[in-house]
Structures are given as structure tokens and as C-alpha cells.
Amino acid sequence: MAAQIEVKVPDIGGYDDVPVIELLVAVGDRVEKDQGLMTLESDKATMEVPSSAAGIVRELRVKVGDKVSEGSVIAVLKAEGEGAAPAAPQAAAPATSQGEAKGYGDTKQASPAASTASAPAATSPTPAASSGRKADVECRMLVLGAGPGGYTAAFRAADLGLDTVLVERYASLGGVCLNVGCIPSKALLHAAAVIDEAQHAKDYGISFGQPAIELDALRTYKEKVVGQLTKGLAGMAKQRKVRVVQGTGRFVSPNEVEVQGEGGTQLIRFEQCIIAAGSQAVKLPNFPWDDKRVMDSTDALDLADIPKSLLVVGGGIIGLEMATVYRALGAQVTVVELGAQLMPGADTDLVKPLADRLKKQGVTVHLNVKASGVKASKAGIEVTFEGEGAPQPTSFDRVLVAVGRSPNGAKIGAEAAGVQVGDRGFIPVDRQMRTNVPHIFAIGDIVGNPMLAHKATHEGKLAAEVAAGEKREWVARVIPSVAYTDPEIAWVGVTEAEAKAKGLKVGVGKFPWAASGRAIGLGRTEGFTKLIFDEVTHRVIGGGIVGVHAGDLIAEVALAIEMGCEVADIGMTIHPHPTLSESVGMAAEVFEGTITDLYIPKKK
């Protein structure tokens, strides 16, 4: 009799209650080992859960919308062959925790990945032999990828005396973030904010005409911002004597990378390597990607035109930031999100002011809805929907798919170097950012969630210092997240939802910006600042801010968590007045009951 195998969710980096957004198989289907069974979506990325063995699907234990954690049984297979046994699960995505609480008043350190020592056993690939060819370039340190993590690693390695080569596929340094991601999007978001402020200036007696959008000039401004930063990076690389090789790199052995560029192929031989190859936008199947009207985030930043109607598939950070830009430029924007709220991962109270403002601005939002059918026609992109309250089939001028990013671990020939790569492309590392191959490190998006540039830069610096012989390891407790929407949303550490799910005894101090003189002067009182404290120790273990410039304010909360601050430490720190930053101190005073800028009746 053939064995039955329970397929369980593997290591997904410490995340709990991750929603299932898509089933990739049905009962009766035959699946191969490592074939994807379903897709999960966290706040920053999507990931497929692979099958741990080959067989026939006898039972699916979950459905779309269910939430799963590591160890959850998701399917039962009938093994093919007598005496078949289940295979050990591999880590799907060793990811960074955002400050999960250990217990009262303490905060779990945000680890960049599960330690290879504690990760599920995996077989290391057999490395290829040396090519035996004469190297075109030789170096002590090779950094593969020049995004924020990569160039930081390269510059730090050079500062520590290592002869360093930096490989980058783009013509300019900076990777996705500087060239087609974080920086150009923020330039466009600034332009969107100016448009919005001008439209509301009449509220305080200043009137402007309707804005005239000159797309060519706007693109030029965006490119100028990007160029100023990338030019600066090129100058710093030259000052540090970091050699830059343009092209796409792949390992050919544990100490060799082949780089394919416009001028041909170069072989680089190295003593040590830091992999910083990043991630790419997830492209959902069944979308007509050969039609330029279907866009990922990179395409959307090109600003080919201002569509009359735009559908954004995915209500996470990237999707909502681009919705903010295109709405301000004049597009009629519709957002569909498979989950029950916008911006999964953030507390619902933080998201509500943004949702309310989007509604007032005419942005249509559909939650618990999936774009189930998409086809291109001459008239537009025809989309059908499924879910609670799904809209009727609609034609859109353009469609933006923003459902997360997937790591590039499977695209760099890591197996030739003997480097383990997880089923979904993440590379497991230890607390010193080492892979299973001691002289090869990995950092950034490719080692796990959250996929954030500021995480990658810290990891890059750490890896370079360890490679240079310094005794370092990852010790950051928390990593803040920011959505540069309007209003901005920022949070760090333990969320209220997380505390409730884990049964933590916490207290919350919340200060509404309606009582902030600075916010009133700006005409933006919809926001608030909240701090989350351990009720026993009164130490701050989390916080969230929604409002203009929230991203600039959250660093104080992150520092408070890192320093183990108690509520009185924050409340008794003198904040300048009138500022938005004083709302952090006032939130602490609300928790302590010492606030004088609000009247809160005493509990009887």
C-alpha cells in the first residue's frame, strides 16, 4: 500500500498566520517534489510552498484566505511507489523577524535568516571544479550586485583594505533601489504631494490653477534625482579603488564568477564573495505580460503615459505608492487586494486614515477580491474578478501588478559554488551572513524578508566586516517598515495584532494628531502616533505612526526599542514644540496618564 504523506509549511522565517492567496493544484493532481502547491503573501513578498515529495494530491487542508504558519499541514499526498517516505522540508524563506516579543519587556532580535545550524537539514549541492581558465580579473573580495546592500558591502570591504570588485547588471550603480525602485518612486511621490497640496491651498486662501502635467519634464526630474545619486556612488567607488564590472554574473565554481556584459564574457576569480543579487517583481501567471499595458513596478515608473483608468493588483506598499502617484497625475485608480485589509502586516487602525483618504480622493478599493481573468484587447485590458463583492468585468487602460517580489537566488548559478538555495530562491545564512560555504556570504532580499534596503545595508556592512576578520554578528532587534503613501504609514517592532495573537500583555499609548499644533497648522490632522509597551516592565516593544512624514518619525521608536527604553524615558525626553516628533513623547504620556495636551478621564 502506498504511503500517505502530510505536506507541511516549511520554515518561512518566523512569520505566523500568513494568508493563502492562491492554490496551484487540485485534488487528484500529480505533483513532483518541489512543485509549488500554493502561494502565500506576507507584507513584503509572496512565496510558493513546495511539495516535499512526489505523489497524487488526495486532500487539500487549506483554501484561499486561510492563514498558515510553519508546521501547518496543507495537503495529503499518496506517494508513488511502495514504502515511500516523506522528504524533510527545506527552508522556504529564512526571513527577518520584525521584533517579535520573547516575553515581558524583551524583544526578540531581528535575525536576517535562520541559522544554518538550526535550519532543517538540506543537502548541499556538489560544487563544480575550477574552470582552469586564466582569469580576466582577480580580487580578494567580489560583491555580486550593487544595490544598497551590495555597494555598502563593497565600500566597507575596501575601507578595511580588501581588494574589491563590484559586479552590477545596470549601467549605473545602485541596483533596483536607486535605478528603478525606491529613489525614482519617492521622486514621483514628492511630485504627487505637491500637486495635492496645491489643490488644497485654497483652504487657506491661496488659489492655483489646474496643474499642467508635462510628462517629459517629470521624467527628466526623476532621472535627474536618480543620476545625482548614482553619479555620487560611481565617484565613491573610484575614490575607494573599487573596480566595477558591468554585466550579469553567475558562479562557475566556488571561487569563480563569469560576468556576461555587452563587451563579452569576463571570468573573475576571488577569495571571498558577498552575494547581493536582490529580487525581482513577481509576475502572476495568466496575465498577458507581452502587452506593454500590463506593468510591474519598474514599468510603472517609466511613466509612458497617464492612463484614464488604472487597475492596481495588490494593496501592499508598492501598489499603494504607485496608486498615489497615478491618482495625483489624473488617472482613475482601482485597487484590488486579495486579503481583508490594505497593507497586510500593519495594524488596521494605522491603515484606516489612508483608506479613508483614498476613498475621498476617488480611488476605488476592493478587498477580498482576486483578478481572476485578464486578457488584452484593442480597447483595453479586460479583467474579471472573483471574491466578496467583486465588481463586474471591467476594461482598464493599464494594469499594474504589485503582489510582492521574489529572490534571485536561483538565477546566479549558486549550485556551481556549492551554495544552498531554498526552494523559492532564498539563500540561508547564519548570524554573520555566511552561507553554507564559509568564504561566501549573502545579504539583502536574497536572504529573506523583509525585503528592505535599510536591512540590506546593515547586512552588507556586517558581512564585509566579518570577511575582513572582525568579530561581528547580527544584533538588530527590530527593522522599521514605511509606506510612502499619503498619509505615510510607518511601524516597527511588535504590532497590536501580533501582541493579541501571541497573548502578550501590552499597553498602548495613542496620541491623536488632531491635538497636535503642528498637524493642525499643516491641515493634516488625520494621523496619530501610538506606542506599545510591555505592561510589566513598561518598556516600549513596538510603535506605529500614520500621517505626513511618518517615515521620518519612526526612527525614534526603533531607537527606543533598541535601547530598552521605558515609557518614562520617552515621556521625559524634551521634544521640540511645535513639531510632529513631540507626538512620540505625548503618546508615552498618554500611557503613563501624565498627558496635559489631552483630557483623559481617570478610570474609577
C-alpha positions in Angstrom: 0.0 0.0 0.0 1.4 3.4 -1.0 2.3 5.7 1.9 0.4 8.8 2.7 2.5 12.0 3.1 1.4 15.1 5.0 2.9 18.2 3.4 3.6 20.9 5.9 4.5 24.6 5.6 8.4 24.7 5.9 10.4 27.5 7.6 9.0 30.8 6.4 11.3 33.0 8.5 9.3 33.2 11.7 6.2 34.6 10.2 2.9 33.4 11.6 -0.6 33.5 10.2 0.4 34.1 6.6 -2.6 34.2 4.2 -3.0 31.7 1.4 -3.6 33.8 -1.8 -3.7 31.1 -4.4 -4.0 27.3 -4.7 -1.8 25.9 -7.5 -3.0 22.3 -7.5 -6.3 20.4 -7.0 -7.3 17.1 -5.5 -6.3 14.4 -7.9 -3.4 16.3 -9.5 0.0 14.6 -9.8 2.8 16.7 -8.3 6.6 16.5 -8.4 8.9 17.0 -5.5 9.5 20.8 -5.0 6.5 21.7 -7.2 4.6 24.6 -5.8 1.3 23.7 -4.1 0.0 27.2 -3.1 1.1 30.8 -2.8 1.4 32.7 0.5 1.6 36.5 0.8 3.3 38.4 3.6 3.5 42.2 3.9 6.6 42.4 1.6 6.7 39.3 -0.6 4.9 36.3 -2.0 6.2 32.8 -1.8 5.2 29.4 -3.0 5.0 26.4 -0.7 6.7 23.5 -2.4 5.7 19.8 -2.1 8.1 17.8 0.0 7.6 14.7 -2.2 6.2 13.5 -5.4 2.7 11.9 -5.5 -1.0 12.4 -6.1 -2.9 15.1 -4.1 -5.5 13.2 -2.1 -6.6 16.1 0.2 -6.1 19.8 0.5 -6.3 21.0 4.1 -6.5 24.7 3.3 -8.3 27.1 1.0 -7.7 30.6 -0.3 -8.0 33.1 2.5 -6.8 30.6 5.2 -3.8 31.6 7.3 -0.9 29.2 7.9 2.3 29.1 9.9 5.4 26.9 9.9 4.3 23.3 10.5 0.7 23.7 9.3 -0.5 20.7 7.3 -1.6 21.9 3.9 -2.0 18.8 1.9 -2.0 15.0 2.0 -0.3 13.1 -0.9 -0.5 9.5 -2.0 3.2 8.5 -2.5 4.1 6.9 -5.8 5.6 3.5 -5.0 5.6 1.1 -2.1 7.1 2.3 1.1 7.6 5.9 0.0 8.6 8.2 2.9 8.1 11.9 3.2 11.1 14.1 2.5 12.3 16.5 5.1 11.1 20.1 4.4 13.6 22.7 3.4 13.5 26.3 4.5 11.3 28.1 2.0 12.3 31.6 3.1 14.6 32.2 6.0 13.4 35.7 6.8 13.9 38.6 9.1 11.5 38.9 12.0 10.2 42.3 12.8 10.7 42.4 16.5 8.6 39.5 17.8 8.4 39.6 21.6 10.1 36.9 23.6 8.1 37.7 26.7 7.5 40.6 29.1 9.5 43.6 28.1 12.1 41.8 26.0 12.2 41.8 22.2 13.5 39.1 20.0 16.4 40.2 17.9 15.6 40.5 14.3 17.7 37.8 12.7 18.5 38.1 9.0 17.9 34.5 8.5 17.5 31.2 10.3 20.9 29.9 11.3 22.1 27.2 9.0 22.8 25.2 12.2 19.2 25.2 13.2 17.6 25.1 9.8 16.0 21.9 8.5 18.7 19.6 7.1 19.3 20.1 3.4 21.8 18.5 1.0 24.4 20.9 -0.1 25.0 20.9 -3.9 28.2 19.5 -5.1 30.4 22.4 -6.2 31.9 22.5 -9.7 35.6 22.1 -10.3 37.6 25.2 -11.1 37.3 26.2 -14.8 41.1 26.1 -15.2 40.9 29.2 -17.4 43.0 32.3 -17.0 41.0 34.9 -15.0 40.3 38.2 -16.6 40.1 39.8 -13.1 41.4 38.6 -9.8 40.4 40.0 -6.4 40.2 39.3 -2.7 36.5 40.3 -2.4 33.8 40.0 -5.1 30.4 41.6 -4.4 27.7 40.3 -6.8 25.1 43.1 -7.1 25.4 46.8 -6.4 22.1 47.7 -4.8 22.2 49.5 -1.3 23.4 46.3 0.3 25.9 45.5 -2.3 27.6 48.8 -2.7 27.7 49.2 1.1 29.4 45.9 1.4 31.9 46.7 -1.4 32.7 50.2 0.1 33.1 48.8 3.6 35.3 45.9 2.4 37.5 48.4 0.5 37.7 50.7 3.6 39.0 47.6 5.5 41.8 47.0 3.0 40.3 44.3 0.8 40.9 44.5 -2.9 37.3 44.6 -4.1 35.4 44.1 -7.3 31.7 45.0 -7.6 29.5 43.4 -10.3 26.3 45.2 -11.4 23.9 44.5 -14.2 22.8 48.1 -14.6 24.9 50.7 -16.3 25.0 52.7 -13.1 25.5 51.6 -9.5 22.5 51.4 -7.1 20.7 48.3 -8.2 16.9 48.2 -8.4 16.5 50.6 -5.5 18.3 53.6 -6.9 17.7 52.9 -10.6 14.1 51.6 -10.8 12.7 51.4 -7.3 13.0 53.3 -4.0 14.5 56.5 -5.3 12.6 57.2 -8.5 9.3 56.3 -6.8 10.0 58.8 -4.0 10.8 61.5 -6.5 7.4 60.9 -8.2 5.6 60.7 -4.8 7.1 64.1 -4.0 5.6 65.5 -7.2 2.2 63.9 -6.3 2.3 65.5 -2.9 3.0 69.0 -4.4 0.0 68.5 -6.7 -2.2 67.6 -3.8 -1.0 70.5 -1.6 -1.6 73.0 -4.4 -5.1 71.7 -4.9 -5.9 72.2 -1.2 -4.1 75.6 -0.8 -7.4 77.3 -1.4 -8.4 76.1 2.1 -6.1 78.7 3.5 -6.6 81.4 1.0 -4.2 80.6 -1.9 -5.5 79.5 -5.2 -3.7 77.9 -8.1 -5.0 76.8 -11.5 -5.3 73.2 -12.5 -1.9 71.6 -12.8 -0.5 71.1 -16.3 1.4 67.8 -16.3 4.4 67.8 -18.6 5.4 64.1 -18.6 8.7 64.6 -20.4 9.8 67.2 -17.7 8.6 65.0 -14.9 10.6 62.0 -16.3 13.6 64.3 -16.6 13.2 65.4 -13.0 13.0 61.7 -11.8 16.1 60.8 -13.9 18.0 63.8 -12.5 17.4 62.6 -9.0 18.5 59.1 -9.8 21.5 60.4 -11.7 22.7 62.6 -8.9 22.8 59.6 -6.6 24.3 57.1 -9.0 27.0 59.6 -10.1 27.9 60.0 -6.4 28.2 56.3 -6.0 30.5 56.0 -9.0 32.7 58.7 -7.6 32.9 57.0 -4.2 33.7 53.6 -5.9 36.6 55.3 -7.7 37.9 57.0 -4.6 38.0 53.7 -2.8 39.6 51.9 -5.8 36.6 49.5 -6.1 36.7 48.0 -9.6 33.3 47.9 -11.2 32.3 45.3 -13.8 29.0 45.7 -15.6 27.1 42.6 -16.6 25.2 39.7 -15.2 27.2 37.3 -13.0 26.9 33.5 -12.5 29.1 31.2 -10.4 31.1 28.6 -12.3 33.0 27.3 -9.3 33.4 28.1 -5.6 35.9 30.8 -6.4 34.9 32.0 -9.9 32.1 34.1 -11.4 31.5 34.6 -15.0 30.1 38.0 -16.0 28.2 38.4 -19.3 28.3 42.0 -20.4 27.8 44.0 -23.6 31.5 43.6 -24.4 31.5 39.8 -23.9 32.3 37.5 -21.1 34.8 38.0 -18.2 36.0 35.4 -15.7 36.5 36.8 -12.2 38.5 34.8 -9.6 38.0 35.7 -6.0 39.0 34.6 -2.5 35.7 35.8 -0.8 32.3 36.8 -2.1 29.2 38.6 -0.9 26.1 37.7 -2.8 23.8 40.8 -3.0 21.8 39.8 -6.1 18.4 41.1 -4.8 15.0 40.2 -6.0 12.6 40.8 -8.9 8.9 41.7 -9.2 6.5 38.7 -9.1 4.7 38.2 -12.4 1.4 36.5 -11.8 0.5 33.7 -14.3 -2.3 34.2 -16.7 -1.6 37.9 -17.2 -0.7 39.0 -20.8 2.8 40.2 -20.0 3.7 40.6 -23.7 1.3 43.5 -23.7 3.0 46.7 -22.5 -0.2 47.9 -20.9 0.3 45.2 -18.2 3.0 46.6 -15.9 5.2 45.7 -13.0 6.5 48.4 -10.7 9.6 49.1 -12.9 7.3 49.7 -15.9 5.0 51.9 -13.9 8.0 54.2 -13.0 8.7 54.7 -16.7 5.6 57.0 -16.9 4.9 56.0 -20.5 1.6 57.9 -20.3 -1.2 58.9 -17.8 -3.9 56.3 -18.3 -7.5 57.3 -17.9 -8.1 54.2 -15.9 -5.5 52.1 -13.9 -6.1 48.8 -12.1 -3.6 48.1 -9.3 -3.5 44.4 -8.4 -2.2 44.2 -4.9 -2.9 46.5 -2.0 0.5 46.3 -0.4 3.1 49.1 0.0 4.4 49.2 -3.6 0.9 49.0 -5.1 -0.5 51.8 -2.9 2.5 54.1 -3.5 2.1 53.8 -7.3 -1.7 54.3 -6.9 -0.9 57.5 -5.0 1.3 58.8 -7.9 -1.1 57.9 -10.7 -4.1 59.3 -8.9 -2.4 62.6 -8.4 -1.4 62.7 -12.1 -5.1 62.3 -13.1 -5.8 58.6 -13.5 -8.9 56.9 -12.2 -7.4 54.2 -10.0 -8.9 51.0 -8.8 -7.1 48.7 -6.3 -8.0 45.0 -5.7 -6.5 43.2 -2.7 -6.9 39.5 -2.1 -6.7 40.0 1.7 -9.1 41.5 4.2 -7.2 44.8 4.5 -4.8 47.1 2.7 -1.2 46.8 3.6 -1.1 43.4 5.3 1.3 43.4 8.2 0.3 46.8 9.5 -2.3 47.3 12.3 -5.7 48.1 10.9 -6.0 51.4 12.8 -2.9 52.6 11.0 -4.3 51.8 7.6 -7.8 53.3 8.2 -6.7 57.0 7.7 -5.1 56.1 4.4 -8.1 54.1 3.3 -10.5 56.9 4.2 -8.4 59.5 2.3 -8.1 57.2 -0.8 -11.9 56.9 -0.8 -12.4 60.7 -0.6 -9.9 61.1 -3.5 -12.0 58.8 -5.6 -9.8 55.7 -5.5 -11.9 52.5 -5.6 -10.7 49.7 -3.3 -12.0 46.1 -3.4 -10.9 43.8 -0.5 -11.1 40.0 -0.6 -11.1 40.2 -4.4 -9.0 38.5 -7.0 -8.3 39.4 -10.6 -9.2 36.0 -11.9 -9.2 36.6 -15.6 -7.1 39.0 -17.6 -7.0 39.4 -21.4 -5.8 42.1 -23.8 -8.0 43.6 -26.4 -7.7 46.6 -28.7 -10.0 48.6 -26.4 -8.0 47.8 -23.2 -7.1 45.2 -20.7 -10.3 43.2 -19.9 -10.4 42.0 -16.3 -12.8 39.7 -14.5 -12.9 39.4 -10.7 -13.8 36.9 -8.0 -14.5 37.4 -4.3 -16.8 39.0 -1.8 -18.5 42.0 -3.6 -16.4 41.5 -6.7 -17.0 44.2 -9.3 -18.3 43.5 -12.8 -15.8 42.7 -15.6 -14.1 46.0 -16.5 -11.8 47.3 -19.1 -8.7 49.3 -18.0 -6.2 51.3 -20.0 -3.4 49.9 -17.9 -2.9 47.2 -15.2 -0.2 47.3 -12.6 0.7 44.0 -10.9 2.2 44.7 -7.4 2.0 41.5 -5.4 5.5 41.4 -4.0 8.9 40.4 -5.1 10.8 37.0 -5.3 14.5 36.5 -4.6 17.1 35.9 -7.3 18.9 33.0 -5.6 18.1 30.5 -8.3 19.4 32.8 -11.1 23.1 33.1 -10.2 24.4 29.6 -10.6 24.9 29.2 -6.9 24.9 25.4 -7.1 28.2 25.6 -9.0 29.7 27.2 -5.9 28.1 24.7 -3.6 25.8 27.3 -2.1 22.5 26.1 -0.8 19.5 27.8 -2.2 16.0 27.3 -0.8 13.0 26.1 -2.9 11.8 29.7 -3.6 15.2 31.2 -4.2 16.3 32.4 -0.7 19.8 31.6 0.5 20.1 30.5 4.2 22.7 32.4 6.2 23.9 32.5 9.8 24.1 35.5 12.1 27.4 36.5 10.4 25.7 36.4 6.9 27.7 33.3 5.9 26.2 30.8 3.6 27.0 27.1 4.0 30.2 27.8 2.0 32.4 29.6 4.6 34.0 32.1 2.2 30.7 33.1 0.5 28.3 35.5 2.3 24.8 36.6 1.2 22.8 39.7 2.2 19.6 41.6 1.4 16.4 40.5 -0.3 18.1 37.2 -1.3 18.4 36.0 2.3 14.8 36.7 3.4 12.1 39.1 4.4 11.6 41.9 4.9 12.9 43.0 1.5 14.1 46.4 2.6 17.1 48.5 1.5 17.9 49.6 5.1 18.1 46.0 6.2 20.4 45.2 3.3 22.8 48.0 4.0 23.3 46.8 7.6 23.8 43.2 6.5 26.2 44.3 3.8 28.4 46.2 6.3 28.3 43.3 8.7 29.3 40.8 6.0 32.2 42.9 4.9 33.5 43.3 8.4 33.3 39.6 9.1 35.1 38.8 5.9 37.8 41.2 6.9 38.3 39.2 10.2 36.3 41.3 12.6 34.1 39.6 15.2 30.6 40.7 14.4 27.1 39.3 14.2 23.6 40.5 13.6 22.2 42.1 16.7 19.5 44.4 15.5 16.3 43.9 17.5 13.8 45.4 15.0 13.6 46.7 11.5 11.1 49.5 10.7 8.7 49.5 7.7 7.5 52.6 5.9 4.8 53.1 3.2 5.4 56.4 1.5 1.7 56.9 0.7 -0.4 59.9 1.6 -0.6 59.8 4.5 2.5 57.8 5.2 2.4 54.7 7.4 5.3 53.5 9.5 5.7 50.8 12.1 8.3 48.9 14.0 8.6 46.1 16.5 5.5 44.3 17.9 2.1 45.3 16.4 -1.1 45.3 18.3 -2.4 42.4 16.2 0.7 40.4 16.8 0.6 41.0 20.6 -3.1 39.9 20.7 -2.3 36.8 18.6 0.5 35.8 20.9 -1.3 36.6 24.2 1.2 39.3 25.2 0.2 41.6 28.0 0.7 45.1 26.5 -0.5 48.6 26.9 -0.9 51.2 24.2 -0.4 54.9 24.4 -2.0 56.7 21.4 -1.8 60.5 20.7 -4.2 61.8 18.0 -2.7 64.5 15.7 -6.0 66.4 16.0 -4.4 67.7 19.2 -1.0 68.5 17.6 -0.5 72.2 16.9 1.9 71.3 14.1 -0.5 69.0 12.4 -3.3 71.5 12.7 -1.1 74.1 11.1 -0.4 71.7 8.2 -4.1 70.9 7.8 -3.3 67.2 8.2 -4.9 66.1 11.5 -6.0 62.6 10.3 -2.9 60.9 11.8 -1.8 59.6 15.1 1.2 58.2 16.9 1.0 55.1 19.1 3.5 53.2 21.3 3.1 49.7 22.5 4.6 48.9 25.9 5.0 45.7 27.9 2.6 46.1 30.9 5.0 44.5 33.4 8.3 46.3 32.6 6.9 49.4 30.8 9.5 49.0 28.1 8.5 50.0 24.6 8.3 47.0 22.3 6.6 48.5 19.3 5.0 51.5 17.7 3.2 52.9 14.7 2.7 56.3 13.1 0.3 57.4 10.4 0.4 60.9 9.0 2.6 63.2 6.9 6.3 62.4 7.4 5.6 59.3 9.5 8.6 57.7 7.9 10.9 60.4 9.3 9.5 59.9 12.8 9.6 56.2 13.2 13.4 56.0 13.8 12.9 57.4 17.3 10.7 54.5 18.2 13.2 52.0 16.7 16.0 53.5 18.8 13.8 53.4 21.9 13.3 49.6 21.4 17.0 49.0 20.7 17.9 50.9 23.8 15.4 49.2 26.0 13.6 52.4 26.9 10.8 52.5 29.4 7.8 54.8 29.0 9.2 57.4 31.3 12.4 57.6 29.3 10.4 58.7 26.2 7.9 60.9 28.0 10.6 62.8 29.9 12.7 63.4 26.9 12.1 67.0 25.9 10.8 67.1 22.3 10.8 70.5 20.4 7.5 72.3 20.1 5.5 72.6 17.9 6.6 69.5 15.9 5.2 66.2 14.8 8.0 64.5 16.6 6.6 65.6 20.0 3.7 63.3 19.3 6.0 60.4 20.2 6.6 61.8 23.7 2.9 62.6 24.1 2.0 59.0 23.2 4.2 57.9 26.1 2.5 60.4 28.4 -0.9 59.1 27.4 0.2 55.6 28.5 1.6 57.0 31.8 -1.5 59.1 32.5 0.6 62.3 32.7 -0.7 63.9 29.4 -1.9 67.5 29.7 -2.5 68.2 26.0 -5.5 65.9 26.2 -8.1 65.3 28.8 -8.5 61.6 29.6 -10.9 60.9 32.4 -9.4 58.9 35.2 -10.6 55.3 35.5 -12.7 54.7 38.6 
